[in-house]
Amino acid sequence: MNDSEMQRLQEKAGVLIEALPYIQQFNRRIIVVKYGGSAMTSDELRENVIKDVTLLKLVGFKPIIVHGGGKEISSWVSKVGMKSEFINGLRVTDADTMEIAEMVLNKVNKDLVRYVESLGVRAVGVSGKDGGLLKVKKKYSDGQDIGFVGEITEVDPKILFDLLEKDFLPVVAPTGLDSDYNTFNINADDAACAIAKAVNAEKLAFLTDIEGLYKDINDRSSFISRITADEAEELLNSGYIGGGMIPKLGNCIDAVRNGVNNVHILDGRILHCLLLEVFTNKGIGTVMVK
């Protein structure tokens, strides 16, 4: 073995040693991974995200995946000749759209289960309807009726605790039931945040289409690697944050203030972003702490 080969092997060993304290610190802790965005549309990214989550499971974490499916739902809505409509970033969901959304989410859910199982980890796919996991009421957007879109009113995490106790990896589709047992679509960010709070997760990781938070999105040098909930609220009120990041950042703040120790905003387009964030000293995204 020549010197360069030996150096490469030693660098690999160094990576493992760097990960060791994090593996020890978070052993048997729950991490909720909200999986969505572009990371769902690329086969390579999807496979690597699942590999990351599976590795977390195998080294002692208790991961829970909460997935979206917005882009695929929009694709299927177009395929059947319907038009997607959004109000304030929320999909207007009539009865026909709800039927398509549930079909797509169930397909995505079972595909993710298949990926996890193929890597030797037992997984179970559930929706928020199963075991009364997510109870909702009808959600309005600035007073406008947007159909079968649900606002979470209660989380009963028993089914998740039962699955974790039996060493399964839960994969959750964001649908829920109201008090009359009607099915509602739920924003996946909202579902992940509510579930993370209910299970007292150590970490909540959002896989997004951005690198993390910036004090000024037009200034790439203003990237924020670490922020407190109070600082994040100031940033939210500053006017620099816009678009889809407003509700996402609000969810992060809410989670940190209600039992979740750390919330991570990661670029899901980067291969192995979860492992780089969790198991390295510097990380690659933005972490929000209490």
BELJO-V590683 format. One record per backbone hydrogen bond with DSSP energy under -1.0 kcal/mol. CO is the residue of the C=O (numbers start at 1). NH is the residue of the N-H. Records with the same first field share a line. If there is no record, write none. Layout:
BEGIN
CO = NH  NH
END
This chain:
BEGIN
2 = 6
3 = 7
4 = 8
5 = 9
6 = 10
7 = 11
8 = 12
9 = 13
10 = 14
11 = 15
12 = 16
13 = 17
14 = 18
15 = 19
16 = 20
19 = 23
20 = 24
21 = 25
22 = 26
26 = 29
29 = 62
30 = 202  203
31 = 64
32 = 205
33 = 66
34 = 207
35 = 68
37 = 40
38 = 41
42 = 46
43 = 47
44 = 48
45 = 49
46 = 50
47 = 51
48 = 52
49 = 53
50 = 54
51 = 55
52 = 56
53 = 57
54 = 58
55 = 59
56 = 61
57 = 60
60 = 28
62 = 31
64 = 33
65 = 172
66 = 35
69 = 73
70 = 74
71 = 75
72 = 76
73 = 77
74 = 78
75 = 79
76 = 80
77 = 82
78 = 81
85 = 92
87 = 90
90 = 87
93 = 148
94 = 98
95 = 99
96 = 100
97 = 101
98 = 102
99 = 103
100 = 104
101 = 105
102 = 106
103 = 107
104 = 108
105 = 109
106 = 110
107 = 111
108 = 112
109 = 113
110 = 114
111 = 115
112 = 116
113 = 117
114 = 118
116 = 119  121
117 = 120
122 = 169
124 = 171
126 = 173
127 = 130
128 = 134
129 = 132
130 = 133
133 = 156
134 = 177
135 = 153  154
137 = 151
141 = 144
144 = 141
146 = 93
147 = 149
148 = 185
149 = 139
151 = 137
154 = 135
157 = 161
158 = 162
159 = 163
160 = 164
161 = 165
162 = 166
163 = 168
164 = 167
169 = 124
170 = 65
171 = 126
172 = 67
173 = 128  175
174 = 186
176 = 184
177 = 136
178 = 181
182 = 178
184 = 176
185 = 150
187 = 191
188 = 192
189 = 193
190 = 194
191 = 195
192 = 196
193 = 197
194 = 198
195 = 199
196 = 201
201 = 261
202 = 262
203 = 32
204 = 264
205 = 34
206 = 266
208 = 268
213 = 224
216 = 219
219 = 222
222 = 215
225 = 287
227 = 289
228 = 232
229 = 233
230 = 234
231 = 235
232 = 236
233 = 237
242 = 245
243 = 246
244 = 248
245 = 249
246 = 250
247 = 251
248 = 252
249 = 253
250 = 254
251 = 255
252 = 256
253 = 257
255 = 258  260
262 = 204
263 = 288
264 = 206
265 = 286
266 = 208
267 = 270
270 = 273
272 = 276
273 = 277
274 = 278
275 = 279
286 = 265
287 = 227
288 = 263
289 = 229
END
